[in-house]
Amino acid sequence: MIKIKSQKQIEKMHEAGRLLASCHRELSKLVIPGTTTYKIDQFVENYLTAHGAKAAQKGYMGYPFATCASVNDEVCHGLPNKNALRDGDIVTIDFVVNLNGWLADSAWSYEVGRVSKKSRALLETTKHALYKGIEQARVGNRIGDIGHAIQSYAENKGYSIVREFIGHGIGRSIHEEPQVHHVGERNTGITLKEGMVLTIEPILNQGRPHVSLKQDGWTAVIYDGSLSAQYEHTVAITKEGPIILTEQA
């Protein structure tokens, strides 16, 4: 069942989203060659605690960290570790904030040092694909319009889209209905209504879309070893249009 949020509830989620965005801004300063994703994970958990919030995904279905940290060919759900990031890497940091019982979710891909033109093009295209999807998150549109906009833009640029991992509704729980696919056909799926809150989180690959799971049981990697990137926002659907609750200033 899709849970419609009131204006007051959306504002509570917006408060969580603002905190999440501020945490992303601060952690971005740590993303340099030589640092580790474990250090970034500790920073995020401490930052949220200091601001009266919790890292919602820690303990969720047994997940042991505050963040997912996915490097290069890791698609998503990478486990933070003590391996040093290297110049030219790309790393996606994904986490969910629980502030006073209301959640916000956002992932961002970062350049480590100086990256190649191909890597930067992947990052820019993935980010633009996210915003193409957000543009379609409007009252009266259909869920398939979001996926169609993302798929059309990404594939026209020569990138593939991971199918296995999708967006979702969010509120007091991390995963609510509806499912938000990043591929699709126009005018298909449920009709979008005022008060829905969704995550839109496309993952684009330089190579094929196929993924496999590492032995740790969490980390998804690209089957062909190419690079992957992801950007995600939590978005409220309102009469005035989509409002990004996790926007970075």
C-alpha positions in Angstrom: 0.0 0.0 0.0 1.3 3.5 -0.9 1.5 5.8 2.1 0.5 9.4 1.3 2.3 12.0 3.4 0.8 15.2 4.8 2.5 18.5 4.3 3.7 18.3 8.0 5.1 14.9 7.5 6.9 15.9 4.3 8.4 18.8 6.2 9.7 16.4 8.9 11.3 14.3 6.1 12.7 17.6 4.6 14.4 18.2 8.0 16.1 14.8 7.8 17.0 15.5 4.1 18.6 18.8 5.0 20.7 17.1 7.6 21.7 14.4 5.1 22.7 17.0 2.6 24.8 18.8 5.1 26.5 15.6 6.0 27.3 14.9 2.3 28.8 18.4 2.0 31.1 17.8 5.0 32.1 14.2 4.0 33.0 15.4 0.5 36.0 17.1 2.1 37.3 13.7 3.2 37.2 12.1 -0.3 40.9 12.4 -1.2 43.6 9.9 -2.1 44.8 8.0 0.9 41.6 8.1 3.0 39.4 5.1 3.5 35.7 4.4 3.2 35.8 3.1 6.8 37.0 6.6 8.0 34.1 8.2 5.9 31.7 5.8 7.5 32.8 6.7 11.0 32.5 10.3 10.2 28.9 10.0 8.9 27.8 8.0 12.0 29.4 10.5 14.3 28.0 13.5 12.4 24.5 12.2 12.5 24.7 11.3 16.2 26.0 14.8 17.0 22.9 16.2 15.3 20.4 14.0 17.1 19.8 11.6 14.2 20.6 8.0 13.4 22.1 6.1 10.4 18.9 4.2 9.5 20.5 1.5 7.5 22.9 0.3 10.2 21.3 -2.9 11.5 18.7 -2.9 8.7 18.5 -6.6 7.6 21.7 -7.1 9.4 23.7 -4.4 7.5 26.7 -3.6 9.7 27.6 0.0 8.7 26.2 3.5 8.6 26.9 3.9 4.9 27.3 1.9 1.7 30.6 2.8 0.1 31.0 1.5 -3.5 34.3 2.0 -5.4 34.8 1.9 -9.2 33.2 -1.3 -10.4 31.1 -1.8 -7.3 27.5 -1.0 -8.2 26.0 -0.5 -4.7 26.0 -1.8 -1.1 29.7 -1.8 -0.9 31.0 -2.4 2.6 33.3 0.3 4.1 36.8 -0.9 4.6 40.4 0.2 5.4 41.8 0.1 1.9 43.1 3.5 0.9 41.3 5.3 -1.9 43.6 6.0 -4.9 43.9 9.0 -7.2 41.5 8.4 -10.1 39.0 6.3 -8.2 35.3 7.1 -8.0 33.3 6.3 -4.9 29.6 6.3 -4.2 28.5 7.1 -0.6 24.9 6.1 0.2 23.1 6.5 3.5 19.7 7.0 5.1 19.1 9.5 7.9 16.5 8.8 10.6 15.6 12.1 12.3 12.8 11.9 14.9 11.4 8.8 13.2 11.3 10.3 9.6 13.7 9.2 6.9 15.6 10.6 4.0 17.9 8.7 1.6 20.6 10.0 -0.8 23.6 8.6 -2.6 26.3 10.7 -4.3 29.3 9.6 -6.4 32.6 11.5 -5.8 35.8 11.9 -7.7 39.0 10.9 -5.8 41.8 13.2 -6.8 42.0 13.6 -10.6 39.8 11.2 -12.5 39.8 10.5 -16.3 37.6 12.3 -18.8 35.7 9.0 -19.2 35.0 8.7 -15.5 33.9 12.4 -15.3 31.6 11.9 -18.2 30.0 8.9 -16.5 29.5 10.9 -13.3 27.9 13.9 -15.1 25.6 11.7 -17.2 24.4 9.8 -14.2 23.7 13.0 -12.3 21.8 14.5 -15.3 19.8 11.2 -15.7 18.7 11.5 -12.0 17.4 15.0 -12.7 15.7 13.9 -15.9 13.8 11.4 -13.8 13.0 14.0 -11.1 11.4 16.3 -13.7 8.8 13.6 -14.4 7.8 13.2 -10.7 4.7 15.3 -11.0 1.1 14.9 -10.1 -0.8 13.1 -12.9 2.3 11.5 -14.5 2.8 7.8 -14.3 5.7 5.9 -12.6 6.9 4.7 -16.0 7.5 8.3 -17.1 10.3 8.5 -14.6 12.0 5.4 -15.8 11.5 6.3 -19.5 13.1 9.7 -19.0 16.2 8.2 -17.3 16.5 5.3 -19.8 16.2 7.5 -22.8 18.8 10.0 -21.6 21.3 7.4 -20.4 21.1 5.1 -23.3 21.3 7.9 -25.8 24.7 8.8 -24.1 25.9 5.2 -24.5 25.5 4.0 -20.9 23.7 1.0 -19.6 21.3 1.1 -16.6 21.4 -1.5 -13.7 17.9 -3.1 -13.5 18.3 -5.1 -10.2 18.4 -2.1 -7.9 15.6 0.4 -8.0 14.1 3.4 -6.2 11.2 3.1 -3.8 8.7 4.9 -1.5 10.1 6.1 1.8 8.7 7.6 5.0 9.0 6.0 8.4 10.5 2.9 6.8 13.4 2.7 4.4 11.5 0.8 1.7 7.8 1.5 1.0 5.7 1.2 -2.0 5.8 2.0 -4.9 8.8 0.6 -6.7 10.6 3.1 -8.9 12.3 1.5 -11.9 14.9 3.5 -13.8 13.8 2.0 -17.2 10.3 2.1 -18.5 7.6 3.2 -21.0 5.7 6.4 -20.9 2.2 6.4 -19.6 2.6 3.1 -17.8 2.4 2.1 -14.1 0.7 3.8 -11.2 -0.4 7.4 -11.4 1.7 9.8 -9.3 -0.3 11.6 -6.6 0.3 14.6 -4.3 1.9 13.4 -1.0 3.9 10.5 -2.4 7.6 10.5 -1.4 10.0 8.5 -3.6 13.7 7.8 -3.9 15.0 8.1 -7.5 18.5 6.5 -7.7 19.7 5.5 -11.1 22.9 3.4 -11.4 24.7 3.8 -14.8 27.5 1.6 -16.1 30.2 2.2 -18.7 29.8 -1.4 -19.9 27.0 -3.9 -19.7 24.2 -3.6 -17.1 24.8 -7.1 -15.6 25.9 -7.4 -12.0 27.0 -10.1 -9.6 27.3 -10.3 -5.8 30.6 -10.6 -3.9 31.2 -13.3 -1.3 30.5 -10.8 1.5 26.8 -11.1 0.5 26.2 -7.4 0.2 28.5 -5.8 -2.5 27.1 -5.8 -6.0 29.8 -5.4 -8.8 29.6 -5.0 -12.5 30.1 -8.3 -14.2 32.4 -7.0 -16.9 34.6 -4.9 -14.5 33.8 -1.5 -16.0 33.0 1.6 -13.9 29.6 2.4 -12.3 28.1 5.5 -10.7 25.0 6.4 -8.8 23.1 9.5 -7.7 20.0 9.5 -5.6 17.6 12.0 -4.1 14.5 11.7 -2.0 11.7 13.6 -3.8 8.2 14.7 -2.6 5.4 15.0 -5.2 3.4 18.2 -4.6 0.9 20.3 -6.6 3.8 22.8 -7.3 6.0 20.0 -8.7 8.7 17.8 -7.3 10.5 19.0 -4.2 13.9 17.5 -3.6 14.2 16.8 0.1 17.9 15.9 0.0 19.1 18.8 -2.2 22.7 19.8 -1.7 23.1 23.6 -1.6 
